[in-house]
Amino acid sequence: MAKVLVTGGAGFIGSHLVDSLIKEGYQVVIVDDLSHGKKENLNSQAKFYEMDIRDSRLEEVFKEEKPDYVDHHAAQMDIRKSVADPQFDAEVNIIGTLNILENCRKHGVKKVIFASSGGAIYGEGNDNLPFDEKSLVKPLSPYGVGKCTGEYYLYFYRETYGLDFTALRYGNVYGPRQDPEGEAGVIAIFIRAMLQNESISIFGDGEQLRDYVYVEDVVRANVLSLNKGEGGDVINIGTARGVSVNELFKNLAEITGFPGKPVYHPSRAGEILKTYLNFSRAKTVLGWRPEMTLEEGLKKTGDYFKKNL
Ligand SMILES: NC(=O)c1ccc[n+]([C@@H]2O[C@H](COP(=O)([O-])OP(=O)(O)OC[C@H]3O[C@@H](n4cnc5c(N)ncnc54)[C@H](O)[C@@H]3O)[C@@H](O)[C@H]2O)c1
């Protein structure tokens, strides 16, 4: 069975992906520096290298393991940190990605799957919601710039060296194992605070719309991309439904039994007001559509945190 190297495999999405690949019978190798991922997320049937994706020793891993596929999820993924320290963001997300791609080129990798972001690259000022893949790319953060740059490098490596790729532009991914202490991941943040009876902050009027897509659906898109979407495809992975923060608050308060009201704060500069993603291309190319309803996904996530906080 083919071997897949998953970068970021100790993180939220990467660890679910590893579990699924192992279930499907793939051999899996993980590269993660544990800067944000957790040891307890590591699947014991995967081989683990604790290593920074920028490390020159990454070449030894490629030489030793000879992966058929690379699924690249390791990233600095805090948007506000990318604004505060764009240089660090570029070192990990751009230079780190280049280190991966150079090794793919040198060591005969067949295909790269890249975790891109629909939420961070389409940006404000596009009026064709839900965004499809032809929508203008207008990133409003260094993080978004890094994801676009990653896609351009993928294109270059495919055109020049024949390294195939699929870039998956995710909406806002949520589910078990998401970091409830992080900056991103409003669902995990709300659930933790509600279960611990802390106050809940909403920035702006709470009517900003996002596309929340369940982690298992995202993982399925990755597994399908190993054998479909060839020829350098860029594909949105979302639900085409915009959900407001106020709606999330209401649903999650019910699930957790939280009696309080949210505290509203001034909106954050640069925050995108509306983004959700058309998934027609995923349907055509991958045979993918989101299967989890928001209501069921929120309930599953709530149940996980009730047991695991
Ligand atoms: N969560 C979302 O809503 C979302 C949306 C769009 C795209 N993405 C992308 O999906 C990927 C995974 O995101 P996640 O939510 O699982 O985040 P995460 O932080 O849980 O996972 C990222 C993993 O990468 C590792 N990592 C970070 N820097 C590294 C480095 N220099 N070298 C090696 N490993 C490193 C971390 O330790 C962590 O385990 C990221 O590329 C992110 O940009 C996530």
The ligand as a Gaussian input file, in Angstrom:
#p B3LYP/6-31G(d) Opt

LIG

0 1
 N       -8.511000      24.899000      11.133000
 C       -8.998000      25.543000      10.105000
 O      -10.111000      26.062000      10.158000
 C       -8.200000      25.661000       8.822000
 C       -8.772000      26.339000       7.738000
 C       -8.055000      26.453000       6.550000
 C       -6.797000      25.874000       6.447000
 N       -6.257000      25.242000       7.531000
 C       -4.917000      24.681000       7.391000
 O       -4.937000      23.331000       7.769000
 C       -3.684000      22.974000       8.360000
 C       -3.885000      22.330000       9.715000
 O       -4.551000      23.244000      10.571000
 P       -5.045000      22.830000      12.035000
 O       -6.275000      23.614000      12.304000
 O       -5.069000      21.361000      12.158000
 O       -3.883000      23.470000      12.913000
 P       -2.953000      22.823000      14.042000
 O       -2.169000      23.976000      14.607000
 O       -3.732000      21.974000      14.973000
 O       -1.994000      21.904000      13.178000
 C       -0.796000      22.355000      12.611000
 C        0.302000      21.384000      13.006000
 O        1.510000      21.819000      12.383000
 C        2.567000      21.724000      13.325000
 N        3.588000      22.707000      12.962000
 C        3.491000      24.065000      13.039000
 N        4.639000      24.627000      12.615000
 C        5.467000      23.611000      12.259000
 C        6.785000      23.549000      11.750000
 N        7.502000      24.664000      11.531000
 N        7.330000      22.335000      11.504000
 C        6.633000      21.190000      11.730000
 N        5.376000      21.190000      12.224000
 C        4.802000      22.390000      12.480000
 C        1.938000      22.009000      14.676000
 O        2.691000      21.456000      15.761000
 C        0.572000      21.342000      14.517000
 O        0.605000      19.991000      14.951000
 C       -2.851000      24.247000       8.385000
 O       -2.033000      24.295000       7.250000
 C       -3.896000      25.347000       8.309000
 O       -3.376000      26.535000       7.752000
 C       -6.927000      25.124000       8.704000

